[in-house]
Amino acid sequence: MARGLTRTEAFERLRRDRKRVEMLFTHLKRILRLGRLRLRGPRGAPVEFRLAAIAQSLRRLAKLLVRRRLHRRALLRSRVAQWHR
């Protein structure tokens, strides 16, 4: 029965989502060095985690903006090239 569930589309979707989340936590731990929390006190760990998550989101946003800008430039160049033909 369990093996039959692993062949469903819902299971595959859940597995992809899990992998995506795990990759984010791995990035937080290794790249942003959040394997060990440095802020102390009852509010230290949640604050540090939120700051790291914000930093991760900002990095992601910057990458998306750069991609969008590059895509726009490529579109403009192709349109200009079409006009000159």
C-alpha positions as CSV (number, residue, x, y, z in Angstrom):
1,M,0.0,0.0,0.0
2,A,2.8,2.5,0.9
3,R,4.6,1.8,-2.3
4,G,1.4,2.5,-4.3
5,L,1.2,5.9,-2.7
6,T,4.7,6.9,-3.8
7,R,3.6,6.6,-7.5
8,T,0.9,9.3,-7.2
9,E,1.1,12.8,-8.5
10,A,0.3,14.2,-5.1
11,F,3.3,12.4,-3.6
12,E,5.6,13.7,-6.2
13,R,4.4,17.3,-5.7
14,L,4.9,16.9,-2.0
15,R,8.3,15.5,-2.5
16,R,9.3,18.5,-4.7
17,D,7.9,21.0,-2.2
18,R,9.8,19.3,0.6
19,K,13.0,19.4,-1.4
20,R,12.6,23.1,-2.1
21,V,12.1,23.8,1.7
22,E,15.0,21.7,2.7
23,M,17.3,23.5,0.2
24,L,16.3,26.8,1.8
25,F,17.2,25.6,5.2
26,T,20.5,24.1,4.0
27,H,21.3,27.5,2.5
28,L,20.5,29.2,5.8
29,K,22.7,26.8,7.7
30,R,25.7,26.7,5.4
31,I,25.8,29.9,3.4
32,L,24.4,32.3,5.9
33,R,26.1,30.4,8.8
34,L,22.9,29.9,10.8
35,G,23.9,26.4,11.9
36,R,24.5,27.9,15.4
37,L,22.4,30.8,16.6
38,R,24.5,33.6,18.2
39,L,21.8,35.8,19.7
40,R,20.8,34.8,23.2
41,G,17.8,35.2,25.4
42,P,14.2,34.2,24.9
43,R,13.8,36.4,21.7
44,G,17.3,35.9,20.3
45,A,16.8,32.8,18.1
46,P,13.5,33.9,16.5
47,V,15.0,37.3,15.7
48,E,18.1,35.9,14.2
49,F,16.1,33.4,12.2
50,R,13.8,36.1,10.9
51,L,16.8,38.3,9.9
52,A,18.4,35.4,8.0
53,A,15.1,34.7,6.3
54,I,14.8,38.4,5.3
55,A,18.4,38.3,4.0
56,Q,17.6,35.2,2.0
57,S,14.4,36.8,0.5
58,L,16.3,40.0,-0.4
59,R,18.9,37.9,-2.3
60,R,16.2,36.1,-4.1
61,L,14.5,39.3,-5.0
62,A,17.7,40.8,-6.3
63,K,18.2,37.8,-8.6
64,L,14.7,38.0,-9.9
65,L,15.0,41.8,-10.7
66,V,18.3,41.2,-12.5
67,R,16.7,38.4,-14.6
68,R,13.7,40.6,-15.4
69,R,16.0,43.5,-16.5
70,L,18.1,41.2,-18.7
71,H,14.9,39.8,-20.2
72,R,13.6,43.2,-21.0
73,R,16.9,44.2,-22.7
74,A,16.8,41.1,-24.8
75,L,13.3,41.9,-25.9
76,L,14.2,45.4,-26.8
77,R,17.2,44.3,-28.8
78,S,15.1,41.8,-30.7
79,R,12.5,44.4,-31.5
80,V,15.1,46.9,-32.6
81,A,16.7,44.3,-34.8
82,Q,13.3,43.5,-36.4
83,W,12.7,47.2,-37.1
84,H,16.1,47.5,-38.9
85,R,15.4,44.6,-41.3
